[in-house]
Amino acid sequence: MKTLKYLLATMFLLGVCNLTHSQKLSLGIFPEPQEVTISSQTYAPPHGYALRGINNPDADAVKLLKEALPFAKSGKSLPLEIKKLKDKTPEMQRSGAYTLTITKKGITIGIVDDNSLFYAAQTLKQLAKYDEGKKILPLCSIKDYPDVLFRGTVEGFYGQPWSHADRIEQIRFYGRIKLNTYIYGPKDDPYHSSPNWRKPYPAEEAEHIKELAKEASHNKVNFVWAIHPGQDIQWNLTDSMNILSKFEKMYDLGVRSFAIFFDDISGEGARPEKQAGLLNYIHKEFITKKNDVQPLIMCPTEYNRSWAKTDYLDILGTQLDPAIQIMWTGDRVVADITKEGVEWVNNRIRRPAYIWWNFPVSDYCQDHLLMGPAYGLDTQAAGTMTGFVSNPMEYAEASKVAIFGVGMYTWNIENYDPTQAWKDACDFMIPEASMAFRIFCEHNCDPGPNGHQYRREESANYVAPIQTFLTGYKKNTFPEQSANLLGTLFAQITASPSMIYSQSPNKRLIEQINPWLIQFEFLGKAGTSALHMAHAWYEKDRSYTWQRYLETSALLDSMKLINRTLNQKAQPKCVKDGSKDLHPFIED
């Protein structure tokens, strides 16, 4: 008994956190550049830098540069030269492509557009470190560009939409990790969908849209406003003009990217030839007449392979203007994204798909958080898609773990490592308590049994120890090695919430995940108590066994109380942590 108690009390201090996939060393640049050479040498410019090169560089990028580096007007200052890229290869002519060279003689940034300079500045901010009060930079050379042109999120889940403050913070987060797309399409916004899609937003909500568009512009994010008219649309000129009128009103609010959704509808609204006709009309009468808007996006009714039983996609492919982008969720509503699956739909729609990935959305499993690595994304799929957006949870801050991974994937597909991205996301979000946060996330990954039949790895490194322990224990042995490993885990789980509460300044994140944090601590205590009970029974200490049985039962009852009181959205009401393996182990 002493050995087990000692380990339970002390092993958390070692900071052990097992991961589920292979890892590689992180460069500390997010997303990972396409080509990078970094020297072990660093340089501290003694007299700062002065801007040189192109006239009137992007103001938002210049602000970032001045936050990252010391600037001076002295004649001894080094040049930071901004120039147009001469590299004419297709990838280096994409929006956002840049080169960055840091030497002892100065810094040179090559750009395609304002996005390029903004992203180069974000990279410089990550490279610049403090050493004895001075800014230092590594001598390096970087050649970088995104693999996917449009990268970000679609707020397309059912349930409570994000708050205005959530959306502002999301857009700023996207700027930091080089995502460039936020699609506004909350299902429960009546002015996005039925019954009020024809009507203008009330004044306060219109002002919020205006603020979002402005913030998006500062962060080089396309704010895409989507309309969802298919539930009650009339296929006539009047409703076509209603959409044009609504788009014009949104344009006046600062919106420069637009989408039309026909998902999750039936009846007349789902007719592909009518959809194609409307979209072509909007493209001709609105998109092509504006000189500052992005291509129109549409979400089809048959938006996944399992539903594509008709010639619907073929009709869209042949009748829809090639400039209009078509969204796609994969083989099912909720599914991994494979190269084969994307190529299959590309052949049907006659253009690269715009991926709508239903992860980490949890509107179908509201008792769970999906905080694990963003895996199931094909690293051979570069060049097959024009856009990739993640549909997140209604918990905006908690969704950042997966969104961070999406940012890493869409920028550099071939080199994407989901586990390293997950680890970096936890460090990025809560550097003050990243280990504790990783432990929490590692055991909040799986959605549980669901109608989409989509499951995720959870507590993966502990499945084997659990089975080893249970098999041995049922044979009247006490597998001490497995018990100590599980004991260490439950000690970590117990300690993690208090560390997150006390050390993280991200109060909004804590507010969103608080029911699961409370439940997580109970899970750790229940697991610890259950192991003690099992050991006492093995040692034939019936009195101590009974004490620990009562303790474990009381902790499990407390977890049931949390279910009834702290998550009213889930039906049935429930707050589940470690539900795939850990909680069943305790009850077993």
LUMRO-460922 format. One record per residue (C-alpha): residue in three letters; residue number from 0; x, y, z. Coordinates in steps of 0.5 Angstrom, whole numbers. Layout:
N
{node Ala; NUM; {X; Y; Z}}
...
***
This chain:
588
{node Met; 0; {0; 0; 0}}
{node Lys; 1; {6; 5; 1}}
{node Thr; 2; {8; 4; -6}}
{node Leu; 3; {2; 6; -9}}
{node Lys; 4; {1; 12; -4}}
{node Tyr; 5; {8; 15; -5}}
{node Leu; 6; {7; 14; -13}}
{node Leu; 7; {0; 18; -13}}
{node Ala; 8; {3; 23; -9}}
{node Thr; 9; {9; 25; -12}}
{node Met; 10; {9; 23; -20}}
{node Phe; 11; {5; 29; -22}}
{node Leu; 12; {11; 33; -20}}
{node Leu; 13; {15; 29; -26}}
{node Gly; 14; {10; 33; -31}}
{node Val; 15; {9; 26; -35}}
{node Cys; 16; {4; 27; -40}}
{node Asn; 17; {3; 22; -46}}
{node Leu; 18; {1; 23; -53}}
{node Thr; 19; {-2; 19; -58}}
{node His; 20; {2; 20; -64}}
{node Ser; 21; {9; 21; -66}}
{node Gln; 22; {12; 27; -65}}
{node Lys; 23; {17; 32; -68}}
{node Leu; 24; {21; 38; -66}}
{node Ser; 25; {17; 44; -66}}
{node Leu; 26; {21; 50; -69}}
{node Gly; 27; {16; 55; -65}}
{node Ile; 28; {14; 58; -72}}
{node Phe; 29; {6; 57; -73}}
{node Pro; 30; {5; 55; -78}}
{node Glu; 31; {11; 51; -80}}
{node Pro; 32; {14; 55; -86}}
{node Gln; 33; {15; 51; -92}}
{node Glu; 34; {22; 52; -93}}
{node Val; 35; {27; 55; -87}}
{node Thr; 36; {34; 55; -85}}
{node Ile; 37; {35; 57; -78}}
{node Ser; 38; {42; 58; -76}}
{node Ser; 39; {44; 57; -68}}
{node Gln; 40; {47; 64; -69}}
{node Thr; 41; {43; 70; -66}}
{node Tyr; 42; {44; 78; -67}}
{node Ala; 43; {42; 84; -63}}
{node Pro; 44; {41; 90; -67}}
{node Pro; 45; {45; 95; -63}}
{node His; 46; {41; 101; -67}}
{node Gly; 47; {35; 98; -69}}
{node Tyr; 48; {32; 98; -76}}
{node Ala; 49; {29; 103; -81}}
{node Leu; 50; {24; 101; -86}}
{node Arg; 51; {26; 101; -93}}
{node Gly; 52; {23; 99; -100}}
{node Ile; 53; {16; 99; -103}}
{node Asn; 54; {12; 106; -101}}
{node Asn; 55; {6; 105; -96}}
{node Pro; 56; {7; 98; -94}}
{node Asp; 57; {1; 95; -90}}
{node Ala; 58; {-1; 99; -84}}
{node Asp; 59; {-3; 93; -80}}
{node Ala; 60; {3; 89; -82}}
{node Val; 61; {8; 95; -80}}
{node Lys; 62; {5; 96; -73}}
{node Leu; 63; {6; 88; -72}}
{node Leu; 64; {14; 90; -74}}
{node Lys; 65; {14; 95; -69}}
{node Glu; 66; {12; 91; -64}}
{node Ala; 67; {17; 85; -66}}
{node Leu; 68; {23; 89; -67}}
{node Pro; 69; {26; 96; -65}}
{node Phe; 70; {26; 101; -70}}
{node Ala; 71; {30; 108; -70}}
{node Lys; 72; {31; 114; -75}}
{node Ser; 73; {39; 114; -73}}
{node Gly; 74; {43; 113; -79}}
{node Lys; 75; {46; 107; -76}}
{node Ser; 76; {40; 103; -76}}
{node Leu; 77; {40; 97; -80}}
{node Pro; 78; {35; 97; -86}}
{node Leu; 79; {29; 93; -86}}
{node Glu; 80; {27; 92; -94}}
{node Ile; 81; {20; 90; -96}}
{node Lys; 82; {20; 89; -104}}
{node Lys; 83; {16; 85; -109}}
{node Leu; 84; {17; 78; -110}}
{node Lys; 85; {21; 76; -116}}
{node Asp; 86; {19; 69; -116}}
{node Lys; 87; {14; 67; -121}}
{node Thr; 88; {13; 60; -119}}
{node Pro; 89; {5; 59; -118}}
{node Glu; 90; {6; 57; -110}}
{node Met; 91; {10; 64; -109}}
{node Gln; 92; {5; 68; -113}}
{node Arg; 93; {-1; 66; -108}}
{node Ser; 94; {-4; 71; -103}}
{node Gly; 95; {0; 71; -97}}
{node Ala; 96; {7; 68; -100}}
{node Tyr; 97; {13; 71; -97}}
{node Thr; 98; {21; 71; -96}}
{node Leu; 99; {24; 73; -90}}
{node Thr; 100; {32; 73; -89}}
{node Ile; 101; {35; 76; -83}}
{node Thr; 102; {43; 77; -83}}
{node Lys; 103; {47; 82; -79}}
{node Lys; 104; {47; 87; -85}}
{node Gly; 105; {39; 87; -84}}
{node Ile; 106; {32; 84; -86}}
{node Thr; 107; {29; 83; -93}}
{node Ile; 108; {22; 81; -94}}
{node Gly; 109; {19; 79; -101}}
{node Ile; 110; {12; 80; -101}}
{node Val; 111; {6; 78; -106}}
{node Asp; 112; {1; 83; -103}}
{node Asp; 113; {-1; 86; -96}}
{node Asn; 114; {-3; 79; -93}}
{node Ser; 115; {4; 77; -95}}
{node Leu; 116; {7; 82; -91}}
{node Phe; 117; {3; 81; -85}}
{node Tyr; 118; {5; 74; -85}}
{node Ala; 119; {12; 75; -85}}
{node Ala; 120; {11; 80; -79}}
{node Gln; 121; {7; 75; -75}}
{node Thr; 122; {13; 70; -76}}
{node Leu; 123; {18; 76; -74}}
{node Lys; 124; {14; 77; -68}}
{node Gln; 125; {15; 69; -66}}
{node Leu; 126; {22; 69; -68}}
{node Ala; 127; {24; 75; -64}}
{node Lys; 128; {26; 74; -57}}
{node Tyr; 129; {29; 77; -51}}
{node Asp; 130; {36; 76; -48}}
{node Glu; 131; {38; 81; -42}}
{node Gly; 132; {33; 86; -44}}
{node Lys; 133; {35; 86; -52}}
{node Lys; 134; {31; 84; -58}}
{node Ile; 135; {35; 78; -61}}
{node Leu; 136; {34; 75; -68}}
{node Pro; 137; {36; 68; -71}}
{node Leu; 138; {40; 69; -77}}
{node Cys; 139; {35; 65; -82}}
{node Ser; 140; {32; 65; -89}}
{node Ile; 141; {25; 63; -90}}
{node Lys; 142; {21; 61; -96}}
{node Asp; 143; {14; 61; -94}}
{node Tyr; 144; {7; 60; -97}}
{node Pro; 145; {0; 57; -96}}
{node Asp; 146; {-2; 50; -99}}
{node Val; 147; {-10; 52; -98}}
{node Leu; 148; {-12; 59; -101}}
{node Phe; 149; {-18; 60; -96}}
{node Arg; 150; {-17; 57; -89}}
{node Gly; 151; {-21; 58; -83}}
{node Thr; 152; {-28; 57; -79}}
{node Val; 153; {-35; 57; -81}}
{node Glu; 154; {-39; 58; -75}}
{node Gly; 155; {-45; 53; -78}}
{node Phe; 156; {-47; 49; -72}}
{node Tyr; 157; {-54; 49; -68}}
{node Gly; 158; {-55; 52; -61}}
{node Gln; 159; {-52; 58; -58}}
{node Pro; 160; {-48; 62; -63}}
{node Trp; 161; {-42; 65; -61}}
{node Ser; 162; {-42; 72; -57}}
{node His; 163; {-40; 78; -61}}
{node Ala; 164; {-34; 78; -56}}
{node Asp; 165; {-32; 71; -58}}
{node Arg; 166; {-32; 73; -65}}
{node Ile; 167; {-28; 79; -65}}
{node Glu; 168; {-23; 74; -61}}
{node Gln; 169; {-23; 69; -66}}
{node Ile; 170; {-21; 74; -71}}
{node Arg; 171; {-15; 76; -68}}
{node Phe; 172; {-13; 69; -66}}
{node Tyr; 173; {-14; 67; -74}}
{node Gly; 174; {-9; 73; -75}}
{node Arg; 175; {-4; 70; -71}}
{node Ile; 176; {-4; 63; -74}}
{node Lys; 177; {-5; 66; -81}}
{node Leu; 178; {-12; 63; -82}}
{node Asn; 179; {-16; 68; -87}}
{node Thr; 180; {-23; 66; -87}}
{node Tyr; 181; {-29; 66; -82}}
{node Ile; 182; {-35; 64; -85}}
{node Tyr; 183; {-41; 67; -81}}
{node Gly; 184; {-47; 62; -81}}
{node Pro; 185; {-50; 61; -75}}
{node Lys; 186; {-56; 56; -75}}
{node Asp; 187; {-60; 60; -70}}
{node Asp; 188; {-59; 67; -73}}
{node Pro; 189; {-66; 69; -76}}
{node Tyr; 190; {-63; 74; -80}}
{node His; 191; {-58; 69; -83}}
{node Ser; 192; {-64; 64; -84}}
{node Ser; 193; {-71; 63; -84}}
{node Pro; 194; {-76; 67; -82}}
{node Asn; 195; {-72; 73; -83}}
{node Trp; 196; {-67; 72; -88}}
{node Arg; 197; {-70; 77; -93}}
{node Lys; 198; {-70; 83; -87}}
{node Pro; 199; {-64; 87; -86}}
{node Tyr; 200; {-61; 87; -79}}
{node Pro; 201; {-63; 91; -73}}
{node Ala; 202; {-59; 97; -72}}
{node Glu; 203; {-55; 94; -66}}
{node Glu; 204; {-54; 87; -70}}
{node Ala; 205; {-52; 91; -76}}
{node Glu; 206; {-47; 95; -72}}
{node His; 207; {-44; 88; -69}}
{node Ile; 208; {-43; 86; -77}}
{node Lys; 209; {-39; 92; -78}}
{node Glu; 210; {-35; 92; -73}}
{node Leu; 211; {-33; 84; -75}}
{node Ala; 212; {-32; 86; -82}}
{node Lys; 213; {-27; 92; -79}}
{node Glu; 214; {-23; 87; -75}}
{node Ala; 215; {-23; 82; -80}}
{node Ser; 216; {-20; 87; -85}}
{node His; 217; {-14; 89; -79}}
{node Asn; 218; {-12; 81; -79}}
{node Lys; 219; {-13; 80; -86}}
{node Val; 220; {-19; 75; -85}}
{node Asn; 221; {-24; 75; -90}}
{node Phe; 222; {-31; 76; -86}}
{node Val; 223; {-36; 72; -90}}
{node Trp; 224; {-43; 73; -89}}
{node Ala; 225; {-47; 67; -91}}
{node Ile; 226; {-55; 67; -92}}
{node His; 227; {-59; 61; -91}}
{node Pro; 228; {-65; 62; -96}}
{node Gly; 229; {-67; 55; -98}}
{node Gln; 230; {-72; 53; -93}}
{node Asp; 231; {-78; 58; -95}}
{node Ile; 232; {-74; 61; -102}}
{node Gln; 233; {-79; 62; -108}}
{node Trp; 234; {-76; 61; -114}}
{node Asn; 235; {-78; 67; -117}}
{node Leu; 236; {-75; 74; -119}}
{node Thr; 237; {-77; 77; -113}}
{node Asp; 238; {-73; 73; -108}}
{node Ser; 239; {-67; 73; -113}}
{node Met; 240; {-68; 81; -112}}
{node Asn; 241; {-69; 80; -104}}
{node Ile; 242; {-62; 76; -104}}
{node Leu; 243; {-59; 82; -108}}
{node Ser; 244; {-62; 87; -103}}
{node Lys; 245; {-59; 83; -97}}
{node Phe; 246; {-52; 82; -100}}
{node Glu; 247; {-52; 90; -102}}
{node Lys; 248; {-54; 92; -95}}
{node Met; 249; {-48; 87; -92}}
{node Tyr; 250; {-43; 90; -97}}
{node Asp; 251; {-45; 97; -94}}
{node Leu; 252; {-43; 94; -87}}
{node Gly; 253; {-36; 93; -90}}
{node Val; 254; {-37; 85; -92}}
{node Arg; 255; {-33; 83; -98}}
{node Ser; 256; {-34; 76; -98}}
{node Phe; 257; {-41; 72; -99}}
{node Ala; 258; {-44; 65; -99}}
{node Ile; 259; {-51; 62; -100}}
{node Phe; 260; {-52; 56; -96}}
{node Phe; 261; {-57; 50; -98}}
{node Asp; 262; {-55; 45; -93}}
{node Asp; 263; {-60; 41; -89}}
{node Ile; 264; {-67; 43; -93}}
{node Ser; 265; {-71; 39; -97}}
{node Gly; 266; {-77; 40; -102}}
{node Glu; 267; {-77; 46; -107}}
{node Gly; 268; {-71; 49; -104}}
{node Ala; 269; {-66; 43; -106}}
{node Arg; 270; {-67; 43; -113}}
{node Pro; 271; {-60; 43; -116}}
{node Glu; 272; {-62; 47; -123}}
{node Lys; 273; {-66; 52; -119}}
{node Gln; 274; {-60; 53; -114}}
{node Ala; 275; {-55; 54; -120}}
{node Gly; 276; {-59; 59; -123}}
{node Leu; 277; {-60; 63; -117}}
{node Leu; 278; {-52; 63; -116}}
{node Asn; 279; {-50; 64; -123}}
{node Tyr; 280; {-55; 70; -123}}
{node Ile; 281; {-52; 73; -116}}
{node His; 282; {-45; 72; -119}}
{node Lys; 283; {-47; 76; -125}}
{node Glu; 284; {-51; 81; -122}}
{node Phe; 285; {-47; 82; -115}}
{node Ile; 286; {-40; 79; -115}}
{node Thr; 287; {-37; 81; -122}}
{node Lys; 288; {-40; 88; -121}}
{node Lys; 289; {-36; 89; -115}}
{node Asn; 290; {-28; 90; -116}}
{node Asp; 291; {-27; 88; -108}}
{node Val; 292; {-30; 82; -107}}
{node Gln; 293; {-28; 74; -106}}
{node Pro; 294; {-31; 69; -110}}
{node Leu; 295; {-38; 67; -108}}
{node Ile; 296; {-39; 60; -104}}
{node Met; 297; {-44; 55; -104}}
{node Cys; 298; {-46; 50; -99}}
{node Pro; 299; {-50; 44; -103}}
{node Thr; 300; {-56; 40; -100}}
{node Glu; 301; {-52; 34; -102}}
{node Tyr; 302; {-46; 36; -98}}
{node Asn; 303; {-43; 29; -97}}
{node Arg; 304; {-42; 23; -100}}
{node Ser; 305; {-47; 18; -97}}
{node Trp; 306; {-52; 23; -99}}
{node Ala; 307; {-50; 24; -106}}
{node Lys; 308; {-55; 19; -109}}
{node Thr; 309; {-57; 23; -115}}
{node Asp; 310; {-55; 27; -121}}
{node Tyr; 311; {-55; 33; -116}}
{node Leu; 312; {-47; 34; -116}}
{node Asp; 313; {-47; 33; -123}}
{node Ile; 314; {-52; 38; -125}}
{node Leu; 315; {-48; 43; -120}}
{node Gly; 316; {-42; 41; -124}}
{node Thr; 317; {-44; 43; -131}}
{node Gln; 318; {-49; 49; -129}}
{node Leu; 319; {-46; 53; -124}}
{node Asp; 320; {-41; 58; -126}}
{node Pro; 321; {-33; 55; -125}}
{node Ala; 322; {-32; 61; -121}}
{node Ile; 323; {-37; 59; -115}}
{node Gln; 324; {-34; 55; -110}}
{node Ile; 325; {-38; 49; -107}}
{node Met; 326; {-37; 46; -100}}
{node Trp; 327; {-36; 39; -98}}
{node Thr; 328; {-36; 35; -91}}
{node Gly; 329; {-33; 29; -94}}
{node Asp; 330; {-35; 22; -94}}
{node Arg; 331; {-41; 23; -89}}
{node Val; 332; {-43; 29; -85}}
{node Val; 333; {-38; 28; -80}}
{node Ala; 334; {-32; 25; -83}}
{node Asp; 335; {-24; 25; -84}}
{node Ile; 336; {-22; 28; -90}}
{node Thr; 337; {-18; 24; -95}}
{node Lys; 338; {-15; 25; -102}}
{node Glu; 339; {-19; 20; -105}}
{node Gly; 340; {-26; 23; -102}}
{node Val; 341; {-24; 30; -104}}
{node Glu; 342; {-22; 27; -111}}
{node Trp; 343; {-28; 24; -112}}
{node Val; 344; {-33; 30; -111}}
{node Asn; 345; {-28; 34; -115}}
{node Asn; 346; {-30; 30; -121}}
{node Arg; 347; {-37; 31; -120}}
{node Ile; 348; {-37; 38; -119}}
{node Arg; 349; {-31; 40; -124}}
{node Arg; 350; {-27; 44; -119}}
{node Pro; 351; {-23; 43; -113}}
{node Ala; 352; {-28; 43; -107}}
{node Tyr; 353; {-28; 48; -101}}
{node Ile; 354; {-28; 43; -95}}
{node Trp; 355; {-33; 44; -89}}
{node Trp; 356; {-30; 40; -84}}
{node Asn; 357; {-35; 38; -78}}
{node Phe; 358; {-30; 38; -73}}
{node Pro; 359; {-29; 40; -67}}
{node Val; 360; {-37; 41; -67}}
{node Ser; 361; {-41; 38; -62}}
{node Asp; 362; {-48; 40; -63}}
{node Tyr; 363; {-49; 32; -64}}
{node Cys; 364; {-46; 30; -57}}
{node Gln; 365; {-47; 36; -52}}
{node Asp; 366; {-45; 32; -46}}
{node His; 367; {-37; 32; -49}}
{node Leu; 368; {-32; 37; -51}}
{node Leu; 369; {-28; 35; -57}}
{node Met; 370; {-21; 38; -55}}
{node Gly; 371; {-16; 32; -58}}
{node Pro; 372; {-11; 33; -64}}
{node Ala; 373; {-14; 35; -70}}
{node Tyr; 374; {-12; 28; -74}}
{node Gly; 375; {-16; 25; -80}}
{node Leu; 376; {-13; 30; -85}}
{node Asp; 377; {-10; 27; -91}}
{node Thr; 378; {-3; 30; -91}}
{node Gln; 379; {-2; 28; -99}}
{node Ala; 380; {-8; 32; -101}}
{node Ala; 381; {-5; 39; -102}}
{node Gly; 382; {-7; 41; -109}}
{node Thr; 383; {-14; 38; -108}}
{node Met; 384; {-18; 43; -105}}
{node Thr; 385; {-19; 51; -105}}
{node Gly; 386; {-21; 52; -98}}
{node Phe; 387; {-22; 49; -92}}
{node Val; 388; {-26; 51; -86}}
{node Ser; 389; {-27; 48; -79}}
{node Asn; 390; {-34; 48; -76}}
{node Pro; 391; {-33; 49; -69}}
{node Met; 392; {-36; 48; -62}}
{node Glu; 393; {-41; 53; -59}}
{node Tyr; 394; {-35; 54; -54}}
{node Ala; 395; {-31; 59; -58}}
{node Glu; 396; {-25; 59; -53}}
{node Ala; 397; {-25; 51; -53}}
{node Ser; 398; {-25; 50; -60}}
{node Lys; 399; {-18; 54; -61}}
{node Val; 400; {-15; 47; -60}}
{node Ala; 401; {-17; 44; -66}}
{node Ile; 402; {-17; 51; -70}}
{node Phe; 403; {-10; 51; -69}}
{node Gly; 404; {-9; 45; -72}}
{node Val; 405; {-13; 47; -78}}
{node Gly; 406; {-9; 53; -78}}
{node Met; 407; {-2; 48; -78}}
{node Tyr; 408; {-5; 43; -83}}
{node Thr; 409; {-8; 48; -88}}
{node Trp; 410; {-1; 52; -89}}
{node Asn; 411; {3; 46; -89}}
{node Ile; 412; {0; 40; -91}}
{node Glu; 413; {5; 35; -92}}
{node Asn; 414; {9; 37; -86}}
{node Tyr; 415; {3; 37; -81}}
{node Asp; 416; {4; 33; -75}}
{node Pro; 417; {-3; 33; -71}}
{node Thr; 418; {0; 31; -64}}
{node Gln; 419; {5; 36; -65}}
{node Ala; 420; {0; 41; -67}}
{node Trp; 421; {-4; 39; -61}}
{node Lys; 422; {2; 40; -56}}
{node Asp; 423; {3; 47; -59}}
{node Ala; 424; {-4; 49; -59}}
{node Cys; 425; {-4; 48; -51}}
{node Asp; 426; {2; 51; -50}}
{node Phe; 427; {0; 57; -54}}
{node Met; 428; {-7; 58; -51}}
{node Ile; 429; {-5; 57; -43}}
{node Pro; 430; {3; 57; -43}}
{node Glu; 431; {2; 58; -35}}
{node Ala; 432; {-1; 51; -34}}
{node Ser; 433; {0; 48; -41}}
{node Met; 434; {2; 41; -38}}
{node Ala; 435; {-5; 41; -34}}
{node Phe; 436; {-9; 43; -40}}
{node Arg; 437; {-6; 38; -44}}
{node Ile; 438; {-8; 33; -39}}
{node Phe; 439; {-15; 35; -39}}
{node Cys; 440; {-15; 35; -47}}
{node Glu; 441; {-12; 28; -47}}
{node His; 442; {-18; 26; -44}}
{node Asn; 443; {-24; 30; -47}}
{node Cys; 444; {-23; 28; -54}}
{node Asp; 445; {-28; 23; -56}}
{node Pro; 446; {-36; 25; -57}}
{node Gly; 447; {-38; 18; -55}}
{node Pro; 448; {-43; 14; -59}}
{node Asn; 449; {-47; 18; -64}}
{node Gly; 450; {-51; 18; -70}}
{node His; 451; {-46; 20; -74}}
{node Gln; 452; {-41; 14; -72}}
{node Tyr; 453; {-35; 18; -71}}
{node Arg; 454; {-31; 17; -66}}
{node Arg; 455; {-24; 19; -63}}
{node Glu; 456; {-18; 17; -60}}
{node Glu; 457; {-18; 18; -52}}
{node Ser; 458; {-14; 16; -46}}
{node Ala; 459; {-10; 12; -52}}
{node Asn; 460; {-4; 11; -48}}
{node Tyr; 461; {-8; 8; -42}}
{node Val; 462; {-12; 3; -46}}
{node Ala; 463; {-7; -3; -45}}
{node Pro; 464; {-5; -1; -38}}
{node Ile; 465; {-13; -1; -36}}
{node Gln; 466; {-14; -8; -40}}
{node Thr; 467; {-7; -11; -37}}
{node Phe; 468; {-10; -9; -30}}
{node Leu; 469; {-17; -12; -30}}
{node Thr; 470; {-14; -18; -33}}
{node Gly; 471; {-9; -19; -28}}
{node Tyr; 472; {-14; -17; -22}}
{node Lys; 473; {-19; -22; -25}}
{node Lys; 474; {-14; -27; -24}}
{node Asn; 475; {-13; -25; -17}}
{node Thr; 476; {-7; -22; -18}}
{node Phe; 477; {-5; -14; -17}}
{node Pro; 478; {-1; -12; -23}}
{node Glu; 479; {3; -7; -19}}
{node Gln; 480; {6; -3; -25}}
{node Ser; 481; {-1; -2; -29}}
{node Ala; 482; {-4; 0; -22}}
{node Asn; 483; {2; 5; -21}}
{node Leu; 484; {1; 8; -28}}
{node Leu; 485; {-6; 9; -27}}
{node Gly; 486; {-5; 12; -20}}
{node Thr; 487; {0; 17; -23}}
{node Leu; 488; {-5; 19; -28}}
{node Phe; 489; {-11; 20; -23}}
{node Ala; 490; {-6; 24; -19}}
{node Gln; 491; {-5; 28; -25}}
{node Ile; 492; {-12; 29; -27}}
{node Thr; 493; {-14; 31; -20}}
{node Ala; 494; {-9; 36; -20}}
{node Ser; 495; {-10; 39; -27}}
{node Pro; 496; {-16; 43; -25}}
{node Ser; 497; {-14; 47; -20}}
{node Met; 498; {-7; 49; -24}}
{node Ile; 499; {-11; 51; -29}}
{node Tyr; 500; {-16; 55; -25}}
{node Ser; 501; {-10; 59; -21}}
{node Gln; 502; {-5; 60; -27}}
{node Ser; 503; {-9; 61; -33}}
{node Pro; 504; {-11; 68; -35}}
{node Asn; 505; {-16; 66; -40}}
{node Lys; 506; {-22; 67; -36}}
{node Arg; 507; {-27; 66; -42}}
{node Leu; 508; {-24; 59; -43}}
{node Ile; 509; {-25; 57; -36}}
{node Glu; 510; {-32; 59; -36}}
{node Gln; 511; {-34; 55; -42}}
{node Ile; 512; {-30; 49; -40}}
{node Asn; 513; {-32; 50; -32}}
{node Pro; 514; {-37; 44; -32}}
{node Trp; 515; {-32; 39; -35}}
{node Leu; 516; {-26; 42; -30}}
{node Ile; 517; {-31; 40; -24}}
{node Gln; 518; {-32; 34; -27}}
{node Phe; 519; {-25; 32; -28}}
{node Glu; 520; {-23; 33; -21}}
{node Phe; 521; {-28; 28; -19}}
{node Leu; 522; {-26; 23; -24}}
{node Gly; 523; {-19; 24; -22}}
{node Lys; 524; {-21; 23; -14}}
{node Ala; 525; {-26; 17; -16}}
{node Gly; 526; {-20; 13; -20}}
{node Thr; 527; {-15; 14; -14}}
{node Ser; 528; {-20; 12; -9}}
{node Ala; 529; {-22; 6; -14}}
{node Leu; 530; {-15; 4; -14}}
{node His; 531; {-14; 4; -7}}
{node Met; 532; {-20; 0; -6}}
{node Ala; 533; {-18; -5; -11}}
{node His; 534; {-11; -6; -7}}
{node Ala; 535; {-14; -6; 0}}
{node Trp; 536; {-19; -12; -3}}
{node Tyr; 537; {-13; -16; -6}}
{node Glu; 538; {-9; -15; 1}}
{node Lys; 539; {-15; -18; 5}}
{node Asp; 540; {-16; -11; 9}}
{node Arg; 541; {-24; -11; 9}}
{node Ser; 542; {-25; -5; 13}}
{node Tyr; 543; {-20; -1; 9}}
{node Thr; 544; {-24; -4; 3}}
{node Trp; 545; {-31; -2; 5}}
{node Gln; 546; {-28; 5; 7}}
{node Arg; 547; {-26; 6; 0}}
{node Tyr; 548; {-32; 3; -3}}
{node Leu; 549; {-36; 8; 1}}
{node Glu; 550; {-31; 14; -2}}
{node Thr; 551; {-31; 12; -9}}
{node Ser; 552; {-39; 11; -9}}
{node Ala; 553; {-40; 18; -6}}
{node Leu; 554; {-35; 21; -11}}
{node Leu; 555; {-39; 18; -17}}
{node Asp; 556; {-45; 20; -14}}
{node Ser; 557; {-42; 27; -14}}
{node Met; 558; {-41; 26; -21}}
{node Lys; 559; {-48; 25; -22}}
{node Leu; 560; {-50; 31; -19}}
{node Ile; 561; {-46; 35; -24}}
{node Asn; 562; {-49; 32; -29}}
{node Arg; 563; {-56; 34; -27}}
{node Thr; 564; {-54; 41; -25}}
{node Leu; 565; {-48; 44; -29}}
{node Asn; 566; {-50; 42; -37}}
{node Gln; 567; {-57; 44; -38}}
{node Lys; 568; {-56; 44; -46}}
{node Ala; 569; {-55; 36; -47}}
{node Gln; 570; {-60; 31; -47}}
{node Pro; 571; {-60; 28; -42}}
{node Lys; 572; {-56; 32; -38}}
{node Cys; 573; {-49; 30; -37}}
{node Val; 574; {-42; 32; -37}}
{node Lys; 575; {-37; 27; -39}}
{node Asp; 576; {-30; 27; -38}}
{node Gly; 577; {-26; 21; -40}}
{node Ser; 578; {-32; 17; -42}}
{node Lys; 579; {-29; 12; -47}}
{node Asp; 580; {-24; 9; -42}}
{node Leu; 581; {-23; 12; -36}}
{node His; 582; {-30; 13; -33}}
{node Pro; 583; {-32; 5; -35}}
{node Phe; 584; {-25; 3; -31}}
{node Ile; 585; {-27; 6; -25}}
{node Glu; 586; {-34; 3; -25}}
{node Asp; 587; {-32; -3; -27}}
***
